[in-house]
Amino acid sequence: MLEMIRPFADAFVACSGQEGMPQPLVNSKGVIVDYNRYYPSPEMHQQAAEKLVPTCKAMLESRSG
């Protein structure tokens, strides 16, 4: 699938992992009431952002100059 859309993309950044999973879900008293096993955890969002930053910066620099 990636090869099919490659001509339409400027860059590709891969990120996968399970950091922070399962994520405890706590109530207002700090008691764990359930676990998130589906949606990306805050740690996974942070990891994705860190991987995207260099590519985003390079794209912005190439378009401003």
C-alpha positions as CSV (number, residue, x, y, z in Angstrom):
1,M,0.0,0.0,0.0
2,L,2.8,2.4,0.8
3,E,4.3,1.9,-2.6
4,M,1.0,2.9,-4.2
5,I,0.8,6.2,-2.4
6,R,4.5,7.0,-2.5
7,P,4.2,9.3,-5.6
8,F,1.7,11.4,-3.7
9,A,3.8,11.9,-0.5
10,D,6.7,14.2,0.4
11,A,7.9,12.0,3.3
12,F,7.2,8.9,5.4
13,V,7.8,8.6,9.1
14,A,7.3,5.2,10.8
15,C,6.5,4.8,14.4
16,S,5.2,1.8,16.3
17,G,5.4,0.6,19.9
18,Q,3.5,-0.3,23.0
19,E,5.0,2.2,25.5
20,G,2.6,3.0,28.3
21,M,0.2,0.2,27.4
22,P,-2.1,-0.8,28.9
23,Q,-2.7,2.7,30.2
24,P,-4.4,2.9,33.6
25,L,-7.5,5.1,33.7
26,V,-8.0,6.8,37.0
27,N,-11.0,8.6,38.5
28,S,-10.9,11.9,40.3
29,K,-9.7,10.2,43.4
30,G,-6.7,8.6,41.7
31,V,-8.2,5.1,41.8
32,I,-7.7,2.9,38.8
33,V,-11.1,2.2,37.3
34,D,-10.1,0.6,34.0
35,Y,-7.3,0.2,31.5
36,N,-7.0,1.7,28.0
37,R,-5.8,-1.2,25.7
38,Y,-6.9,0.4,22.4
39,Y,-6.0,4.1,22.0
40,P,-2.4,5.3,21.9
41,S,-1.0,6.2,25.3
42,P,0.5,9.6,26.1
43,E,3.9,8.0,25.8
44,M,3.1,6.8,22.3
45,H,1.9,10.3,21.3
46,Q,5.2,11.7,22.6
47,Q,7.2,9.1,20.7
48,A,5.3,9.9,17.5
49,A,5.8,13.6,17.9
50,E,9.6,13.2,18.5
51,K,9.9,11.2,15.3
52,L,7.8,13.7,13.3
53,V,9.7,16.8,14.3
54,P,12.8,16.4,12.1
55,T,10.8,15.6,9.0
56,C,8.4,18.5,9.7
57,K,11.2,20.9,10.2
58,A,13.0,19.8,7.0
59,M,9.8,20.2,5.0
60,L,9.2,23.7,6.4
61,E,12.7,24.8,5.8
62,S,12.7,23.5,2.2
63,R,9.5,25.5,1.5
64,S,10.5,28.7,3.1
65,G,13.8,29.1,1.2
